[in-house]
Amino acid sequence: MRRQGNGSGRTRQDHTTLARHYSAHAADHEADAILHEQLAAADAASPLADALRHYAAHSSEVADALRNLAERHEAMAMD
């Protein structure tokens, strides 16, 4: 296998493993975002609704960042 000089992975398999890892975590964070958005919508009058929406937005941003990392590692695995 060809060694990689960048990122945490050293081989194609390392990058593939990291891509799967980040993709799985992205899916978890996206599910968390959806759940908290639904909780906020279910009781919009709740004093916690704003905090739930804030947490949902944060989880969604983290999911996007993790998907980006997964895509980068997938690309490095292809090099």
PyRosetta script that sets phi, psi and omega in degrees:
from pyrosetta import init, pose_from_sequence

init()
pose = pose_from_sequence("MRRQGNGSGRTRQDHTTLARHYSAHAADHEADAILHEQLAAADAASPLADALRHYAAHSSEVADALRNLAERHEAMAMD")
pose.set_psi(1, 146.0)
pose.set_omega(1, 178.3)
pose.set_phi(2, -76.9)
pose.set_psi(2, 134.6)
pose.set_omega(2, 177.2)
pose.set_phi(3, -81.3)
pose.set_psi(3, 144.5)
pose.set_omega(3, 178.5)
pose.set_phi(4, -103.8)
pose.set_psi(4, 143.2)
pose.set_omega(4, -179.2)
pose.set_phi(5, -97.9)
pose.set_psi(5, -4.0)
pose.set_omega(5, -176.6)
pose.set_phi(6, -127.9)
pose.set_psi(6, 162.2)
pose.set_omega(6, 178.1)
pose.set_phi(7, 75.2)
pose.set_psi(7, -176.6)
pose.set_omega(7, -178.9)
pose.set_phi(8, -82.1)
pose.set_psi(8, -26.0)
pose.set_omega(8, -178.1)
pose.set_phi(9, -81.3)
pose.set_psi(9, 152.1)
pose.set_omega(9, 179.7)
pose.set_phi(10, -112.9)
pose.set_psi(10, -25.3)
pose.set_omega(10, -178.9)
pose.set_phi(11, -125.8)
pose.set_psi(11, 170.4)
pose.set_omega(11, 176.3)
pose.set_phi(12, -58.0)
pose.set_psi(12, -42.0)
pose.set_omega(12, 179.9)
pose.set_phi(13, -63.1)
pose.set_psi(13, -39.7)
pose.set_omega(13, 176.6)
pose.set_phi(14, -58.3)
pose.set_psi(14, -45.7)
pose.set_omega(14, -178.9)
pose.set_phi(15, -66.4)
pose.set_psi(15, -38.0)
pose.set_omega(15, 177.5)
pose.set_phi(16, -64.4)
pose.set_psi(16, -43.1)
pose.set_omega(16, 177.9)
pose.set_phi(17, -62.1)
pose.set_psi(17, -44.4)
pose.set_omega(17, 178.3)
pose.set_phi(18, -64.3)
pose.set_psi(18, -39.8)
pose.set_omega(18, 178.6)
pose.set_phi(19, -60.6)
pose.set_psi(19, -44.4)
pose.set_omega(19, 178.4)
pose.set_phi(20, -64.1)
pose.set_psi(20, -40.9)
pose.set_omega(20, 179.4)
pose.set_phi(21, -60.1)
pose.set_psi(21, -50.3)
pose.set_omega(21, -178.9)
pose.set_phi(22, -67.1)
pose.set_psi(22, -35.8)
pose.set_omega(22, 177.7)
pose.set_phi(23, -63.8)
pose.set_psi(23, -41.9)
pose.set_omega(23, 179.1)
pose.set_phi(24, -64.2)
pose.set_psi(24, -43.0)
pose.set_omega(24, 178.5)
pose.set_phi(25, -67.2)
pose.set_psi(25, -35.4)
pose.set_omega(25, 176.5)
pose.set_phi(26, -61.8)
pose.set_psi(26, -43.6)
pose.set_omega(26, 179.3)
pose.set_phi(27, -62.7)
pose.set_psi(27, -40.0)
pose.set_omega(27, 177.6)
pose.set_phi(28, -61.7)
pose.set_psi(28, -45.3)
pose.set_omega(28, -178.7)
pose.set_phi(29, -68.1)
pose.set_psi(29, -36.8)
pose.set_omega(29, 178.0)
pose.set_phi(30, -65.6)
pose.set_psi(30, -41.6)
pose.set_omega(30, 177.1)
pose.set_phi(31, -62.7)
pose.set_psi(31, -39.6)
pose.set_omega(31, 177.6)
pose.set_phi(32, -63.1)
pose.set_psi(32, -41.7)
pose.set_omega(32, 179.0)
pose.set_phi(33, -62.2)
pose.set_psi(33, -45.0)
pose.set_omega(33, 179.9)
pose.set_phi(34, -62.8)
pose.set_psi(34, -45.7)
pose.set_omega(34, 179.6)
pose.set_phi(35, -58.7)
pose.set_psi(35, -47.5)
pose.set_omega(35, -177.0)
pose.set_phi(36, -70.7)
pose.set_psi(36, -31.0)
pose.set_omega(36, 174.6)
pose.set_phi(37, -66.5)
pose.set_psi(37, -41.0)
pose.set_omega(37, 177.8)
pose.set_phi(38, -64.8)
pose.set_psi(38, -41.5)
pose.set_omega(38, 178.3)
pose.set_phi(39, -62.6)
pose.set_psi(39, -41.5)
pose.set_omega(39, 179.2)
pose.set_phi(40, -65.4)
pose.set_psi(40, -40.8)
pose.set_omega(40, -179.3)
pose.set_phi(41, -69.8)
pose.set_psi(41, -33.6)
pose.set_omega(41, -177.7)
pose.set_phi(42, -66.0)
pose.set_psi(42, -30.6)
pose.set_omega(42, -179.9)
pose.set_phi(43, -139.0)
pose.set_psi(43, 68.2)
pose.set_omega(43, -176.4)
pose.set_phi(44, -60.8)
pose.set_psi(44, -23.6)
pose.set_omega(44, -179.7)
pose.set_phi(45, -82.4)
pose.set_psi(45, -8.9)
pose.set_omega(45, -178.9)
pose.set_phi(46, -65.3)
pose.set_psi(46, 144.0)
pose.set_omega(46, 176.0)
pose.set_phi(47, -65.1)
pose.set_psi(47, -16.1)
pose.set_omega(47, 179.6)
pose.set_phi(48, -89.6)
pose.set_psi(48, -8.4)
pose.set_omega(48, -174.2)
pose.set_phi(49, -57.5)
pose.set_psi(49, -43.9)
pose.set_omega(49, 179.3)
pose.set_phi(50, -63.9)
pose.set_psi(50, -41.4)
pose.set_omega(50, 178.8)
pose.set_phi(51, -65.4)
pose.set_psi(51, -38.7)
pose.set_omega(51, 178.0)
pose.set_phi(52, -64.0)
pose.set_psi(52, -42.7)
pose.set_omega(52, 177.4)
pose.set_phi(53, -65.0)
pose.set_psi(53, -39.4)
pose.set_omega(53, 177.8)
pose.set_phi(54, -62.3)
pose.set_psi(54, -45.7)
pose.set_omega(54, 179.4)
pose.set_phi(55, -63.6)
pose.set_psi(55, -39.3)
pose.set_omega(55, 178.1)
pose.set_phi(56, -61.8)
pose.set_psi(56, -43.8)
pose.set_omega(56, 179.8)
pose.set_phi(57, -64.4)
pose.set_psi(57, -42.4)
pose.set_omega(57, 178.6)
pose.set_phi(58, -62.7)
pose.set_psi(58, -45.3)
pose.set_omega(58, 179.6)
pose.set_phi(59, -61.5)
pose.set_psi(59, -38.5)
pose.set_omega(59, 178.6)
pose.set_phi(60, -66.2)
pose.set_psi(60, -40.8)
pose.set_omega(60, 177.1)
pose.set_phi(61, -63.3)
pose.set_psi(61, -42.0)
pose.set_omega(61, 178.7)
pose.set_phi(62, -64.1)
pose.set_psi(62, -41.9)
pose.set_omega(62, 178.2)
pose.set_phi(63, -59.5)
pose.set_psi(63, -43.1)
pose.set_omega(63, 178.1)
pose.set_phi(64, -61.1)
pose.set_psi(64, -44.2)
pose.set_omega(64, -179.8)
pose.set_phi(65, -64.4)
pose.set_psi(65, -40.4)
pose.set_omega(65, 179.6)
pose.set_phi(66, -67.9)
pose.set_psi(66, -38.0)
pose.set_omega(66, 176.0)
pose.set_phi(67, -63.2)
pose.set_psi(67, -38.8)
pose.set_omega(67, 177.4)
pose.set_phi(68, -62.4)
pose.set_psi(68, -44.1)
pose.set_omega(68, 177.0)
pose.set_phi(69, -61.7)
pose.set_psi(69, -41.8)
pose.set_omega(69, 178.8)
pose.set_phi(70, -61.3)
pose.set_psi(70, -44.2)
pose.set_omega(70, 179.0)
pose.set_phi(71, -61.9)
pose.set_psi(71, -40.2)
pose.set_omega(71, 179.4)
pose.set_phi(72, -64.1)
pose.set_psi(72, -42.2)
pose.set_omega(72, 180.0)
pose.set_phi(73, -70.4)
pose.set_psi(73, -34.9)
pose.set_omega(73, 175.2)
pose.set_phi(74, -61.4)
pose.set_psi(74, -41.7)
pose.set_omega(74, 179.3)
pose.set_phi(75, -65.3)
pose.set_psi(75, -41.1)
pose.set_omega(75, 179.5)
pose.set_phi(76, -66.5)
pose.set_psi(76, -31.7)
pose.set_omega(76, 177.8)
pose.set_phi(77, -68.3)
pose.set_psi(77, -26.4)
pose.set_omega(77, -178.6)
pose.set_phi(78, -83.3)
pose.set_psi(78, -21.1)
pose.set_omega(78, -179.1)
pose.set_phi(79, -65.8)
pose.dump_pdb("model.pdb")
